[in-house]
Amino acid sequence: MVTTSDSTPTAVHPVESRGHRFSRRARHARLHTYAFSSVALLVVLIALAVANTRHVQLSWIVGSSATSLVWIVVSAALLGWLLGIVTTSLFRWRTRPPRI
C-alpha cells in the first residue's frame, strides 16, 4: 500500500513483464487447445460407439462368441494402451544408468 498526499491508501500492482504476459497467454491458449481436443476426441469416440453397435462373431481357439463390435474395439485399445505403458516402463528400467 502506498499513501498519497491526502492520506488515502492506494494499492500498488506489480507491472507484468512482456515475457510473463506472453507465457501466461501461451499457457491459456494451450489449455484451450487441450480442452477443444478432448471434446473432439470424445465426439469421435461417441460416433464410433454409435456406428459399431452391431453384433459380430468373435472366433476363439476353443470356441466363439457374439459381442458388440464397439466393445471389441474399446477393449483392444485399452489392452494396447496398457501394454504400451508396461513396455515403456520395462525399457526405461532396463536402460537406466548404473547406480554408483
C-alpha positions as CSV (number, residue, x, y, z in Angstrom):
1,M,0.0,0.0,0.0
2,V,1.2,3.5,-0.8
3,T,-0.2,6.6,0.9
4,T,-0.9,9.6,-1.2
5,S,-0.7,13.2,-0.1
6,D,-4.3,13.2,1.1
7,S,-3.6,10.1,3.3
8,T,-5.8,7.7,1.3
9,P,-4.1,4.4,0.7
10,T,-3.9,3.1,-2.8
11,A,-2.9,-0.4,-4.0
12,V,0.3,-0.9,-6.0
13,H,0.0,-3.6,-8.6
14,P,3.3,-5.0,-9.9
15,V,3.7,-4.5,-13.7
16,E,3.7,-7.8,-15.6
17,S,6.7,-8.1,-17.9
18,R,6.2,-8.8,-21.6
19,G,7.7,-12.3,-21.2
20,H,5.4,-13.2,-18.3
21,R,2.4,-11.9,-20.2
22,F,3.3,-13.9,-23.3
23,S,3.9,-17.0,-21.2
24,R,0.6,-16.6,-19.4
25,R,-1.3,-16.2,-22.7
26,A,0.5,-19.1,-24.3
27,R,-0.5,-21.3,-21.4
28,H,-4.1,-20.1,-21.7
29,A,-4.1,-20.9,-25.4
30,R,-2.6,-24.3,-24.7
31,L,-5.3,-25.1,-22.2
32,H,-8.0,-24.1,-24.7
33,T,-6.4,-26.3,-27.3
34,Y,-6.3,-29.3,-24.9
35,A,-10.0,-28.7,-24.0
36,F,-11.0,-28.5,-27.6
37,S,-9.0,-31.6,-28.5
38,S,-10.6,-33.5,-25.6
39,V,-14.1,-32.6,-26.6
40,A,-13.3,-33.5,-30.3
41,L,-11.9,-36.9,-29.2
42,L,-15.0,-37.6,-27.1
43,V,-17.3,-36.8,-30.0
44,V,-15.3,-39.2,-32.2
45,L,-15.5,-41.9,-29.6
46,I,-19.2,-41.5,-29.3
47,A,-19.6,-41.6,-33.1
48,L,-17.5,-44.7,-33.2
49,A,-19.7,-46.4,-30.5
50,V,-22.9,-45.5,-32.3
51,A,-21.6,-46.6,-35.7
52,N,-20.4,-50.0,-34.4
53,T,-23.3,-51.3,-32.3
54,R,-24.0,-54.4,-34.4
55,H,-23.0,-57.8,-33.0
56,V,-20.2,-59.7,-34.6
57,Q,-19.0,-63.3,-34.3
58,L,-15.6,-63.5,-32.4
59,S,-13.7,-66.7,-33.0
60,W,-11.5,-68.0,-30.2
61,I,-9.2,-71.0,-30.4
62,V,-11.6,-73.2,-28.4
63,G,-14.9,-71.7,-29.4
64,S,-16.6,-68.5,-30.5
65,S,-18.8,-65.8,-29.0
66,A,-21.0,-62.9,-30.3
67,T,-20.4,-59.5,-29.0
68,S,-20.8,-55.9,-30.0
69,L,-18.1,-54.5,-32.3
70,V,-17.6,-51.4,-30.2
71,W,-16.6,-53.5,-27.1
72,I,-14.0,-55.3,-29.2
73,V,-12.5,-52.1,-30.4
74,V,-12.5,-50.4,-26.9
75,S,-11.0,-53.5,-25.2
76,A,-8.3,-53.8,-27.9
77,A,-7.5,-50.1,-27.5
78,L,-7.3,-50.4,-23.7
79,L,-5.1,-53.5,-23.9
80,G,-2.8,-51.8,-26.4
81,W,-2.5,-48.7,-24.1
82,L,-1.7,-50.8,-21.1
83,L,0.8,-52.9,-23.0
84,G,2.5,-49.7,-24.2
85,I,2.8,-48.4,-20.6
86,V,4.3,-51.7,-19.5
87,T,6.7,-51.9,-22.4
88,T,7.8,-48.3,-21.9
89,S,8.4,-48.9,-18.2
90,L,10.4,-52.1,-18.9
91,F,12.6,-50.3,-21.5
92,R,13.2,-47.4,-19.1
93,W,14.0,-49.8,-16.2
94,R,16.4,-51.8,-18.3
95,T,18.2,-48.8,-19.9
96,R,18.5,-46.7,-16.8
97,P,22.1,-45.5,-15.9
98,P,24.0,-47.7,-13.5
99,R,24.0,-46.7,-9.8
100,I,27.3,-45.7,-8.4
